[in-house]
Amino acid sequence: MAGEHGGGRRGGESRDPPAAPVRVLQSLRVKICEAKNLLPYPGPNKMRDCFCTVNLDQEEIFRTNVVEKSLNPFYGEDFYFEIPRMFHSLSFYIYDKSLLQRDLRIGKVAIKREELCRFYGKEPWFPLQPIDSNSEVQGKVHLELKLNELITDNGSVQQLMVHIVECEGLPLVNGQSCDPYASVSLVGPSRNDQKKTKVKKKTSNPQFNEKFYFEVTRSSSYTKKSQFQVEEEDIEKLEVRVDLWNNGNLAQDVFLGEIRIPVRVLRNDSSHQAWYWLLPKDNGSKSSKYDDLGSLRLSICYTEDYVLPSDCYCPLKTLMMKSPDIKPITASAAFILGEICRDKNDAILPLVRLLLHHQKLVLFVTTIAQLDLNDTQEANTIFRGNSLATRCMDETMKIVGNHYLKVTLKNVIDEICESPKPCEIDPNRLREGDSIDNHKDNLRYYVDKVFSCIVKSSMSCPTVMCDLFSSLRHMAVRHFPNDRHVQYSAVSSFVFLRFFAVAVVSPHIFHLRSHHPDAQTSRVLTLISKTIQTLGSVGSLSKSKTSSFKEPFMCEFYKMFEEETYTADVKKFLEEISSTESKEPSGMSESVILKEGEMYKRAQGRTRIGKKGFNKRWFSLSSREFAYHKQKGETCLVCNREVTTCCQLFLFFFLCFLSPYSFYDQGL
């Protein structure tokens, strides 16, 4: 590639500066649709409680909700992920949830990275494959092979040198980095010479750098009859086999993968050096009946974007920056880009980030929102479509409103998820002995608590969101001057319908929770979200609010909230967040958690045999400090408050969280 070499020297000319490298940005958008015909559970109750995980190599990056008592679970969950590293395969695992034991893996779908493009924009059914130790192989090994001919007093002897240089990307074993070693064998019809490397401790990328020598005996004479025939026959039947193992100490060693290389591919006195992907044992020799395990329907969109140096995009950037001032707005570059892209999310997210950074987002969104208003005939359908304006608003609220959600809802969401009270009010879902009145009281307690947190949070609402809400509110009033509720519905259709209600029902998407809630908690959050969404409608519907519910039991439950105080609180809240008056951003004065999670920290100064070299710790990076704790919620062990430029450090720590195999605490 041109980017890998500098310019050549010509005569007396100075060397041209090297070309800037081209970055490759990988992204993955997946929809986990449904599974069917899963293997029944042995016993009288054949149903299973299943969930699905998405794994990059063997690192889990997403999991769905648990679907209870079904062999044909429907998930319907979308997931977007920006991939920070190279990977070999993308895998999907179906688990059977267990309360007392370890979750049981039923089957998996594994797709190599180079094959992902075949499924772009499709929703095929993938047969589930069985899971065993061989199917979990990952990583690669760097080898150097050389075949030399030696002349001795006894005849011709060929010597094979096998150099085990290093390995990369070996899997975790029991959640920790493995203790790998390599077994090197020269295998033939009548021989199996085996040698081993030293064990490397606690690493997924061992550096072996060990050489092994094997002798291949030849004919003792140099007659024309035997010399070449014997060599060719011997070479044809020999192969080098390299097996990777995890040293189990007192337990059984765990197989990590193997490679096989025929010696016949080597030439005398020439070195053969290459990386090899590790493979399972007897790869391709066994056929499995995958259909017996069931199937999984997936939509996979894997994208590789080649990014040039930023200077190359200056003309495009200038064109985009002029978009808010173009008349009509439909002729602007930003609008056209948002309309012509096959996947609008690919255009809207970078567009919002660019305009937001240069403080032109409010003007652009306001202008394109006017197009929506021009096509809206009834006030009760205002901003309910999926247009460019509403999509830009959605992305803006996700970007600038993340901290707002955390200071507003995280504590109450944690309370609901960690100790959920029974809240089922659907008579068809109640179990024997359940009290629907008690469940209604529990649900009302949660709704009141969430509602109170929301309507008291106006001072924490980000300025950009307030400016957008203010513009939308005044535009709606001008367009529907005779509707006294439209000023509220223009704002509530975003802040309640597309922001708070979505965050309540899917807290993991907005990083309010690290994992998808279980089925019972998810049901509680769904009922809360439905009620909050209706409470926020503020009478914009000409008919009764209870008629907006499809379920009769929700209509009955909502009658508990028909007091005028709820409507008054919502109106007051919507007026405050759509006001242009300056207010003190009290929420931003608090420490903002940028990222938190578990990593492995190397323990320093330990030399005793048997002492663990790595400990699992809970790390937290905020706008003020970087700290770690023994467990989440416990007293801080080490805290660095000298973080003055968190923005510069954030990328480093973020990448550490994405690959939490080891972390060194030197300098903290």
C-alpha positions as CSV (number, residue, x, y, z in Angstrom):
1,M,0.0,0.0,0.0
2,A,1.1,3.5,-0.6
3,G,0.6,4.4,3.0
4,E,3.3,1.8,4.1
5,H,6.2,3.3,2.3
6,G,7.9,6.7,2.2
7,G,8.7,8.5,-1.0
8,G,11.8,7.5,-2.9
9,R,15.0,9.7,-3.2
10,R,15.7,11.2,-6.6
11,G,19.1,12.7,-7.3
12,G,19.7,15.5,-4.9
13,E,16.0,15.7,-3.8
14,S,15.2,15.2,-0.2
15,R,13.1,12.2,0.8
16,D,9.3,12.9,0.9
17,P,7.7,12.5,4.3
18,P,6.0,9.1,4.8
19,A,2.4,8.9,3.8
20,A,0.0,9.0,6.7
21,P,-1.4,5.6,7.6
22,V,-5.0,4.6,6.7
23,R,-7.0,3.6,9.8
24,V,-9.6,0.8,9.7
25,L,-12.6,1.3,11.8
26,Q,-14.7,-1.8,12.4
27,S,-18.3,-1.7,13.5
28,L,-20.9,-4.4,14.1
29,R,-24.7,-4.1,14.0
30,V,-26.6,-7.2,15.0
31,K,-30.2,-8.1,15.4
32,I,-30.8,-11.3,17.4
33,C,-34.2,-12.3,16.0
34,E,-35.3,-15.7,17.4
35,A,-34.3,-19.3,17.9
36,K,-36.4,-22.4,17.0
37,N,-36.5,-26.1,17.7
38,L,-34.1,-25.9,20.6
39,L,-33.1,-29.2,22.3
40,P,-35.7,-30.0,24.9
41,Y,-34.8,-30.2,28.5
42,P,-34.5,-33.8,29.7
43,G,-37.4,-34.6,32.1
44,P,-41.1,-34.0,32.4
45,N,-40.7,-30.2,32.0
46,K,-39.1,-29.9,28.5
47,M,-39.1,-26.1,28.3
48,R,-36.0,-24.0,28.8
49,D,-35.3,-20.4,30.0
50,C,-32.9,-19.3,27.3
51,F,-30.8,-16.2,26.5
52,C,-28.2,-15.5,23.8
53,T,-24.8,-13.9,24.0
54,V,-22.6,-12.2,21.4
55,N,-18.9,-13.0,21.6
56,L,-15.9,-11.5,19.8
57,D,-13.6,-14.5,19.7
58,Q,-14.3,-15.6,23.3
59,E,-15.0,-12.2,24.8
60,E,-18.7,-11.6,25.6
61,I,-19.8,-8.2,24.4
62,F,-23.6,-8.5,24.7
63,R,-26.4,-10.7,26.1
64,T,-30.1,-10.7,25.5
65,N,-33.0,-10.9,27.9
66,V,-34.0,-14.3,29.3
67,V,-37.0,-15.8,27.5
68,E,-38.7,-18.2,29.9
69,K,-40.3,-21.6,29.2
70,S,-39.8,-21.8,25.5
71,L,-38.0,-23.9,22.9
72,N,-38.7,-21.2,20.3
73,P,-37.6,-18.0,22.1
74,F,-38.2,-14.7,20.3
75,Y,-35.6,-12.0,21.3
76,G,-35.9,-9.2,18.7
77,E,-32.9,-7.3,20.3
78,D,-30.6,-5.0,18.4
79,F,-27.0,-4.4,19.3
80,Y,-24.3,-1.9,17.9
81,F,-20.7,-2.2,18.8
82,E,-17.5,-0.4,17.6
83,I,-14.8,-3.0,17.5
84,P,-11.5,-1.8,19.0
85,R,-9.3,-4.6,17.8
86,M,-8.7,-7.2,15.2
87,F,-10.6,-10.5,15.7
88,H,-10.9,-13.9,14.2
89,S,-14.5,-14.9,14.6
90,L,-17.9,-13.7,15.8
91,S,-19.9,-16.2,17.9
92,F,-23.4,-16.5,19.3
93,Y,-24.1,-18.8,22.2
94,I,-27.5,-20.0,23.3
95,Y,-27.6,-20.6,27.1
96,D,-30.2,-22.3,29.4
97,K,-30.5,-20.1,32.5
98,S,-29.9,-21.9,35.8
99,L,-30.6,-20.5,39.2
100,L,-28.5,-22.9,41.3
101,Q,-25.8,-24.1,38.8
102,R,-23.7,-22.7,36.1
103,D,-25.7,-21.7,33.0
104,L,-25.8,-24.5,30.4
105,R,-24.6,-23.8,26.9
106,I,-26.9,-25.4,24.4
107,G,-25.1,-24.6,21.1
108,K,-23.5,-21.8,19.2
109,V,-23.1,-20.1,15.8
110,A,-19.5,-19.2,14.8
111,I,-18.7,-17.1,11.8
112,K,-15.2,-16.2,10.6
113,R,-14.5,-12.5,10.2
114,E,-13.8,-12.8,6.4
115,E,-17.2,-14.5,5.9
116,L,-19.3,-11.9,7.7
117,C,-19.8,-9.9,4.5
118,R,-21.8,-12.7,3.0
119,F,-24.6,-12.1,5.4
120,Y,-24.8,-8.3,5.2
121,G,-28.5,-7.1,5.1
122,K,-29.8,-10.7,5.3
123,E,-31.7,-12.6,8.1
124,P,-30.7,-16.2,7.5
125,W,-31.3,-19.2,9.9
126,F,-28.0,-20.6,11.3
127,P,-27.9,-24.1,12.6
128,L,-26.6,-24.4,16.1
129,Q,-23.3,-26.2,16.4
130,P,-22.3,-28.4,19.4
131,I,-19.9,-27.0,22.0
132,D,-16.9,-28.8,23.2
133,S,-13.3,-28.1,24.1
134,N,-12.1,-28.4,20.5
135,S,-14.8,-26.0,19.2
136,E,-13.6,-23.2,21.5
137,V,-10.1,-22.9,20.0
138,Q,-8.9,-19.4,19.2
139,G,-5.6,-17.6,18.7
140,K,-2.6,-18.1,16.5
141,V,1.1,-19.2,16.7
142,H,4.2,-17.8,15.0
143,L,6.5,-20.5,13.7
144,E,9.8,-20.7,11.8
145,L,10.8,-24.0,10.1
146,K,14.0,-24.8,8.3
147,L,15.3,-28.1,6.7
148,N,19.0,-28.5,6.5
149,E,21.0,-31.5,5.0
150,L,24.0,-32.7,6.9
151,I,26.7,-34.9,5.5
152,T,28.1,-37.3,8.1
153,D,30.4,-40.4,8.1
154,N,27.3,-42.6,8.1
155,G,25.5,-41.0,5.2
156,S,23.1,-38.1,4.5
157,V,21.1,-36.8,7.5
158,Q,18.5,-34.0,7.2
159,Q,17.9,-31.9,10.3
160,L,14.6,-30.1,10.8
161,M,14.6,-26.9,13.0
162,V,11.3,-25.8,14.5
163,H,11.3,-22.4,16.1
164,I,8.3,-21.6,18.3
165,V,8.4,-17.8,18.4
166,E,5.2,-16.6,20.1
167,C,1.4,-16.9,20.3
168,E,-1.4,-14.3,20.3
169,G,-5.0,-14.3,21.4
170,L,-5.1,-17.5,23.4
171,P,-8.4,-17.9,25.3
172,L,-9.1,-17.3,28.9
173,V,-9.4,-20.4,31.1
174,N,-11.9,-20.2,33.9
175,G,-12.1,-16.5,33.5
176,Q,-8.3,-15.9,33.8
177,S,-5.3,-15.8,31.5
178,C,-3.9,-19.2,30.8
179,D,-0.6,-20.8,31.6
180,P,0.3,-22.0,28.1
181,Y,3.0,-24.3,26.8
182,A,3.6,-25.8,23.4
183,S,4.2,-29.5,22.4
184,V,6.2,-29.9,19.2
185,S,6.1,-33.3,17.4
186,L,7.6,-34.8,14.3
187,V,5.1,-37.4,13.2
188,G,5.5,-40.1,10.6
189,P,4.4,-43.7,10.0
190,S,6.9,-45.1,12.4
191,R,7.9,-42.2,14.6
192,N,6.4,-39.7,17.0
193,D,9.2,-37.5,18.4
194,Q,7.8,-35.0,20.9
195,K,9.4,-32.0,22.7
196,K,7.9,-29.3,24.9
197,T,8.5,-25.6,25.6
198,K,8.6,-24.1,29.1
199,V,5.3,-23.0,30.7
200,K,4.5,-19.3,30.4
201,K,2.5,-18.0,33.4
202,K,-0.7,-15.9,33.2
203,T,-0.6,-14.7,29.6
204,S,-2.7,-15.0,26.5
205,N,0.2,-13.8,24.3
206,P,3.2,-16.0,25.4
207,Q,6.7,-15.3,24.0
208,F,8.4,-18.7,23.8
209,N,11.3,-18.1,21.4
210,E,12.5,-21.8,21.7
211,K,14.1,-23.9,19.0
212,F,13.8,-27.7,18.6
213,Y,15.8,-29.9,16.3
214,F,14.7,-33.2,14.8
215,E,16.9,-35.6,12.7
216,V,15.4,-37.2,9.5
217,T,17.6,-40.1,8.6
218,R,18.3,-40.7,4.9
219,S,19.8,-43.5,2.9
220,S,23.4,-44.4,3.7
221,S,24.5,-44.4,0.0
222,Y,24.4,-41.9,-2.8
223,T,23.3,-44.2,-5.6
224,K,21.1,-42.9,-8.3
225,K,18.6,-45.6,-7.5
226,S,17.8,-44.6,-4.0
227,Q,18.8,-41.1,-3.2
228,F,15.9,-39.1,-4.5
229,Q,13.2,-41.8,-4.2
230,V,13.8,-42.3,-0.5
231,E,13.9,-38.6,0.2
232,E,10.7,-37.9,-1.6
233,E,8.9,-40.8,0.1
234,D,10.2,-39.8,3.6
235,I,9.2,-36.2,3.2
236,E,5.7,-37.1,1.9
237,K,4.9,-39.0,5.1
238,L,6.3,-36.6,7.7
239,E,4.5,-33.7,9.3
240,V,5.2,-31.2,12.1
241,R,2.5,-30.9,14.7
242,V,2.3,-28.1,17.3
243,D,-0.2,-28.4,20.1
244,L,-0.9,-25.6,22.6
245,W,-2.0,-26.6,26.1
246,N,-2.9,-24.8,29.3
247,N,-0.9,-26.2,32.2
248,G,-3.4,-27.4,34.8
249,N,-0.9,-28.0,37.6
250,L,-2.9,-30.5,39.7
251,A,-5.8,-30.5,37.3
252,Q,-5.9,-31.9,33.8
253,D,-4.2,-29.8,31.1
254,V,-6.6,-28.1,28.8
255,F,-6.2,-28.3,25.0
256,L,-6.0,-24.8,23.3
257,G,-5.5,-25.8,19.7
258,E,-3.1,-27.3,17.2
259,I,-1.6,-26.9,13.7
260,R,-0.1,-29.5,11.3
261,I,2.4,-28.7,8.6
262,P,3.7,-31.3,6.1
263,V,7.5,-31.3,5.9
264,R,7.3,-31.7,2.1
265,V,6.4,-28.0,1.8
266,L,9.9,-27.1,3.0
267,R,12.9,-26.7,0.8
268,N,16.5,-27.4,1.8
269,D,18.4,-24.6,3.4
270,S,15.5,-22.1,3.2
271,S,13.6,-20.7,6.1
272,H,9.8,-20.9,6.2
273,Q,8.2,-18.4,8.7
274,A,4.5,-17.6,9.1
275,W,1.6,-17.1,11.5
276,Y,-0.9,-20.0,11.7
277,W,-4.4,-20.0,13.2
278,L,-4.9,-22.7,15.8
279,L,-7.4,-25.3,14.8
280,P,-9.4,-27.9,16.7
281,K,-8.2,-31.6,16.8
282,D,-9.1,-33.6,13.7
283,N,-10.4,-30.4,12.1
284,G,-13.0,-31.3,9.5
285,S,-12.8,-35.0,10.0
286,K,-16.1,-35.4,11.9
287,S,-19.6,-34.5,10.9
288,S,-22.1,-33.3,13.5
289,K,-25.8,-33.3,13.3
290,Y,-26.2,-29.5,13.9
291,D,-30.0,-29.5,13.2
292,D,-30.7,-31.6,16.3
293,L,-29.7,-28.5,18.5
294,G,-32.0,-26.0,16.8
295,S,-31.4,-22.9,14.8
296,L,-30.9,-19.1,15.3
297,R,-32.1,-16.3,13.0
298,L,-29.7,-13.4,12.9
299,S,-29.2,-10.1,11.0
300,I,-25.5,-9.2,10.8
301,C,-24.1,-6.0,9.4
302,Y,-20.3,-5.9,9.7
303,T,-18.5,-2.8,8.4
304,E,-14.9,-1.9,7.8
305,D,-14.4,1.8,7.2
306,Y,-11.1,2.9,5.8
307,V,-10.3,6.4,7.3
308,L,-7.9,8.7,5.7
309,P,-6.0,11.4,7.5
310,S,-8.3,14.2,8.7
311,D,-6.9,16.7,6.2
312,C,-8.5,14.7,3.4
313,Y,-11.9,15.4,4.8
314,C,-11.6,19.2,5.1
315,P,-13.7,19.9,2.0
316,L,-16.5,17.5,3.1
317,K,-16.4,19.0,6.6
318,T,-16.7,22.5,5.2
319,L,-19.7,21.5,3.1
320,M,-21.4,19.9,6.1
321,M,-20.8,22.9,8.3
322,K,-22.6,25.1,5.8
323,S,-25.7,22.9,5.9
324,P,-27.7,24.7,8.6
325,D,-27.5,27.9,6.5
326,I,-28.6,26.4,3.2
327,K,-32.0,27.4,1.9
328,P,-33.9,25.3,1.4
329,I,-32.5,22.8,3.9
330,T,-33.4,19.9,1.6
331,A,-30.6,21.1,-0.7
332,S,-28.0,20.9,2.0
333,A,-25.2,18.3,2.1
334,A,-26.2,17.1,5.6
335,F,-29.9,16.5,4.7
336,I,-29.0,14.7,1.4
337,L,-26.5,12.5,3.2
338,G,-29.1,11.6,5.8
339,E,-31.6,10.7,3.1
340,I,-29.5,8.7,0.7
341,C,-27.6,6.4,3.1
342,R,-28.9,2.8,3.0
343,D,-28.6,2.6,6.8
344,K,-29.4,6.1,8.1
345,N,-27.7,5.5,11.4
346,D,-24.4,5.3,9.6
347,A,-24.9,9.0,8.6
348,I,-26.8,10.4,11.5
349,L,-24.5,9.5,14.3
350,P,-21.3,11.2,12.8
351,L,-23.4,14.1,11.5
352,V,-24.8,14.8,15.0
353,R,-21.3,14.6,16.6
354,L,-19.8,16.9,14.0
355,L,-22.6,19.6,14.3
356,L,-22.7,19.3,18.0
357,H,-19.0,19.8,18.4
358,H,-19.1,23.0,16.2
359,Q,-22.3,24.3,18.0
360,K,-24.5,24.1,14.8
361,L,-26.7,21.2,15.8
362,V,-29.6,23.2,17.3
363,L,-30.0,25.3,14.2
364,F,-29.9,22.3,11.9
365,V,-32.3,20.2,13.9
366,T,-34.7,23.1,14.3
367,T,-34.7,23.7,10.5
368,I,-35.3,20.1,9.5
369,A,-38.0,19.7,12.3
370,Q,-39.9,22.5,10.5
371,L,-40.2,20.1,7.6
372,D,-41.9,17.5,9.8
373,L,-44.3,20.2,11.2
374,N,-45.3,21.2,7.6
375,D,-46.4,17.6,7.0
376,T,-48.2,17.2,10.3
377,Q,-52.0,17.7,10.1
378,E,-53.0,16.8,13.7
379,A,-51.4,18.0,16.9
380,N,-51.6,14.7,18.7
381,T,-49.3,13.1,16.1
382,I,-46.5,15.7,16.3
383,F,-43.0,14.4,16.1
384,R,-44.2,10.8,16.2
385,G,-42.6,9.7,12.9
386,N,-39.1,8.3,12.2
387,S,-37.8,11.2,10.2
388,L,-34.3,12.7,9.9
389,A,-35.2,15.3,12.6
390,T,-36.5,12.7,15.2
391,R,-33.5,10.5,14.5
392,C,-31.1,13.4,15.1
393,M,-32.9,14.2,18.3
394,D,-32.6,10.6,19.5
395,E,-28.9,10.5,18.9
396,T,-28.4,13.9,20.5
397,M,-30.2,12.8,23.7
398,K,-28.1,9.6,23.8
399,I,-24.9,11.6,23.5
400,V,-25.4,14.5,25.7
401,G,-28.1,13.0,28.0
402,N,-26.2,10.0,29.3
403,H,-25.0,11.7,32.5
404,Y,-28.4,13.3,32.9
405,L,-30.0,9.8,32.9
406,K,-27.5,8.5,35.5
407,V,-28.0,11.3,38.0
408,T,-31.8,11.1,37.5
409,L,-32.6,7.4,37.3
410,K,-29.6,5.2,38.1
411,N,-30.3,4.9,41.9
412,V,-34.0,4.0,41.5
413,I,-33.2,1.6,38.6
414,D,-30.6,-0.1,40.8
415,E,-33.1,-0.5,43.6
416,I,-35.7,-2.1,41.2
417,C,-33.2,-4.4,39.6
418,E,-31.4,-5.5,42.8
419,S,-34.5,-6.2,44.9
420,P,-37.6,-6.3,42.6
421,K,-41.0,-6.5,44.2
422,P,-43.7,-8.5,42.5
423,C,-45.6,-6.1,40.3
424,E,-47.5,-8.3,37.8
425,I,-51.0,-6.9,37.3
426,D,-52.1,-8.9,34.3
427,P,-54.7,-11.4,35.6
428,N,-53.6,-13.9,33.0
429,R,-50.0,-13.9,34.3
430,L,-50.8,-14.1,38.0
431,R,-49.7,-17.2,39.9
432,E,-51.8,-19.0,42.4
433,G,-51.8,-17.1,45.7
434,D,-50.7,-13.8,44.2
435,S,-52.5,-10.7,45.4
436,I,-53.2,-8.3,42.6
437,D,-53.9,-5.4,45.0
438,N,-50.4,-5.9,46.6
439,H,-48.9,-6.0,43.2
440,K,-50.6,-2.7,42.2
441,D,-49.3,-1.1,45.4
442,N,-45.8,-2.2,44.6
443,L,-46.0,-1.0,41.0
444,R,-47.5,2.3,42.0
445,Y,-44.6,2.8,44.5
446,Y,-42.1,2.3,41.8
447,V,-43.9,4.5,39.3
448,D,-44.2,7.3,41.8
449,K,-40.5,7.0,42.7
450,V,-39.4,7.1,39.0
451,F,-41.9,9.9,38.2
452,S,-40.7,12.0,41.1
453,C,-37.0,11.6,40.1
454,I,-37.9,12.7,36.5
455,V,-40.0,15.8,37.3
456,K,-37.5,17.1,39.9
457,S,-34.5,16.7,37.5
458,S,-35.0,19.8,35.3
459,M,-32.0,21.6,36.7
460,S,-29.8,18.7,35.5
461,C,-31.1,18.7,32.0
462,P,-28.2,19.5,29.6
463,T,-28.2,22.9,28.0
464,V,-28.2,21.5,24.4
465,M,-31.3,19.5,25.1
466,C,-33.0,22.5,26.7
467,D,-32.2,24.7,23.7
468,L,-33.7,22.1,21.3
469,F,-36.8,21.6,23.4
470,S,-37.3,25.4,23.5
471,S,-37.1,25.7,19.7
472,L,-39.4,22.7,19.1
473,R,-41.9,24.1,21.7
474,H,-42.2,27.5,20.1
475,M,-42.3,26.0,16.5
476,A,-45.2,23.8,17.6
477,V,-47.1,26.7,19.1
478,R,-46.8,28.7,15.9
479,H,-47.9,25.8,13.8
480,F,-50.9,24.9,16.0
481,P,-51.9,28.2,17.7
482,N,-55.3,26.9,18.8
483,D,-54.1,23.8,20.6
484,R,-53.2,24.7,24.2
485,H,-51.4,21.3,24.8
486,V,-49.2,21.2,21.8
487,Q,-46.4,23.1,23.5
488,Y,-46.1,20.2,25.9
489,S,-46.6,17.3,23.6
490,A,-43.9,18.6,21.3
491,V,-41.4,18.2,24.1
492,S,-42.9,15.2,25.8
493,S,-42.8,13.2,22.6
494,F,-39.1,13.3,22.9
495,V,-38.1,13.5,26.6
496,F,-40.7,11.0,27.8
497,L,-41.5,8.8,24.8
498,R,-38.0,8.5,23.3
499,F,-35.8,9.2,26.3
500,F,-37.0,8.3,29.8
501,A,-39.4,5.6,28.8
502,V,-36.8,3.8,26.7
503,A,-34.1,4.2,29.4
504,V,-36.4,2.6,32.0
505,V,-37.4,-0.4,29.9
506,S,-33.8,-0.9,28.6
507,P,-31.4,0.4,31.2
508,H,-28.4,-1.6,29.9
509,I,-28.5,0.2,26.5
510,F,-28.0,3.6,28.3
511,H,-25.4,2.1,30.7
512,L,-27.6,2.4,33.7
513,R,-27.0,-1.3,34.3
514,S,-24.1,-3.5,33.1
515,H,-26.4,-6.4,32.0
516,H,-29.8,-7.0,30.7
517,P,-32.3,-7.4,33.6
518,D,-33.8,-10.8,34.2
519,A,-37.3,-11.7,32.9
520,Q,-39.2,-10.7,36.1
521,T,-37.3,-7.4,36.5
522,S,-37.7,-6.7,32.8
523,R,-41.5,-7.1,33.1
524,V,-41.6,-4.7,36.1
525,L,-39.6,-2.1,34.1
526,T,-41.9,-2.5,31.1
527,L,-45.0,-1.8,33.2
528,I,-43.3,1.2,34.8
529,S,-42.2,2.5,31.3
530,K,-45.7,2.2,29.9
531,T,-47.2,4.2,32.8
532,I,-44.5,6.9,32.7
533,Q,-44.9,7.3,29.0
534,T,-48.7,7.9,29.4
535,L,-48.2,10.2,32.4
536,G,-45.9,12.4,30.2
537,S,-48.5,12.8,27.4
538,V,-50.0,15.8,29.3
539,G,-53.5,15.6,27.7
540,S,-52.2,16.0,24.1
541,L,-54.7,13.3,23.1
542,S,-58.2,14.5,22.6
543,K,-59.5,11.2,24.0
544,S,-59.0,9.8,27.5
545,K,-55.4,8.7,28.3
546,T,-56.6,5.3,29.4
547,S,-57.7,4.6,25.9
548,S,-54.1,4.7,24.8
549,F,-53.5,1.4,26.6
550,K,-54.3,-1.8,24.6
551,E,-54.5,-3.9,27.8
552,P,-57.6,-3.5,30.0
553,F,-55.6,-4.1,33.2
554,M,-53.3,-1.1,32.4
555,C,-56.4,1.1,31.9
556,E,-57.6,0.1,35.3
557,F,-54.2,0.7,36.9
558,Y,-53.8,4.1,35.3
559,K,-56.9,5.3,37.0
560,M,-54.8,5.6,40.2
561,F,-52.9,8.4,38.5
562,E,-55.7,10.6,37.3
563,E,-55.1,13.2,40.0
564,E,-54.4,16.8,38.7
565,T,-51.1,16.9,40.6
566,Y,-49.5,14.5,38.2
567,T,-50.5,16.7,35.2
568,A,-49.4,19.8,36.9
569,D,-46.0,18.3,37.8
570,V,-45.4,17.2,34.2
571,K,-46.3,20.6,32.8
572,K,-44.0,22.4,35.2
573,F,-41.2,20.0,34.3
574,L,-41.7,20.4,30.5
575,E,-41.8,24.2,30.9
576,E,-38.6,24.2,32.8
577,I,-36.6,22.0,30.4
578,S,-37.8,24.0,27.4
579,S,-37.0,27.3,28.9
580,T,-34.1,29.4,27.6
581,E,-33.5,31.0,31.0
582,S,-30.1,30.3,32.5
583,K,-30.0,27.8,35.3
584,E,-27.3,26.3,37.5
585,P,-26.3,22.9,36.1
586,S,-26.2,21.2,39.5
587,G,-25.9,17.7,38.1
588,M,-22.7,18.5,36.3
589,S,-21.0,19.6,39.5
590,E,-21.0,16.0,40.6
591,S,-18.3,13.5,39.6
592,V,-19.2,11.8,36.3
593,I,-18.5,8.1,36.0
594,L,-17.1,7.7,32.5
595,K,-16.5,3.9,32.7
596,E,-16.4,1.2,35.3
597,G,-16.1,-2.6,35.4
598,E,-13.9,-5.5,36.4
599,M,-10.2,-5.9,35.3
600,Y,-7.3,-8.1,36.4
601,K,-4.6,-6.2,38.3
602,R,-1.1,-7.6,38.7
603,A,0.0,-7.9,42.3
604,Q,3.4,-6.4,42.9
605,G,6.2,-7.8,45.1
606,R,4.9,-11.4,45.3
607,T,7.5,-14.1,45.0
608,R,6.0,-16.9,47.1
609,I,5.0,-20.0,45.2
610,G,1.2,-20.4,45.1
611,K,0.4,-16.7,45.5
612,K,-1.9,-15.4,42.8
613,G,-0.2,-13.0,40.5
614,F,-3.4,-11.4,39.3
615,N,-6.4,-10.2,41.3
616,K,-9.8,-9.2,40.1
617,R,-10.7,-5.6,41.0
618,W,-13.5,-3.2,40.4
619,F,-12.1,-0.2,38.5
620,S,-13.8,3.2,38.1
621,L,-12.9,6.1,35.9
622,S,-14.7,9.4,36.6
623,S,-14.3,13.0,35.5
624,R,-12.3,13.6,38.8
625,E,-10.4,10.4,39.5
626,F,-9.3,6.9,38.6
627,A,-9.7,4.3,41.4
628,Y,-10.1,0.7,42.1
629,H,-11.9,-1.3,44.8
630,K,-11.8,-4.9,46.0
631,Q,-15.4,-5.3,45.0
632,K,-18.1,-2.9,43.7
633,G,-19.4,-0.7,46.5
634,E,-16.5,-1.3,48.9
635,T,-13.9,1.2,50.1
636,C,-11.5,2.5,47.6
637,L,-8.1,0.8,47.7
638,V,-6.1,3.1,45.4
639,C,-7.3,6.5,44.1
640,N,-5.5,8.8,41.7
641,R,-6.9,12.4,42.0
642,E,-4.2,13.9,39.8
643,V,-6.4,13.3,36.7
644,T,-6.6,16.8,35.3
645,T,-7.2,15.8,31.7
646,C,-9.5,12.8,31.8
647,C,-10.4,13.2,28.1
648,Q,-6.8,12.3,27.2
649,L,-6.8,9.3,29.5
650,F,-10.2,8.1,28.7
651,L,-9.3,6.3,25.5
652,F,-6.5,4.3,27.2
653,F,-8.7,3.2,30.1
654,F,-11.6,2.5,27.8
655,L,-9.5,0.1,25.7
656,C,-8.4,-1.6,28.9
657,F,-12.0,-2.3,29.9
658,L,-12.6,-3.8,26.4
659,S,-9.8,-6.2,26.9
660,P,-9.8,-6.9,30.7
661,Y,-7.3,-9.7,30.7
662,S,-4.7,-8.0,32.7
663,F,-3.9,-4.6,34.1
664,Y,-0.7,-3.3,35.8
665,D,-1.1,-1.0,38.7
666,Q,2.4,0.6,38.4
667,G,2.3,4.3,38.7
668,L,-1.3,4.5,40.1
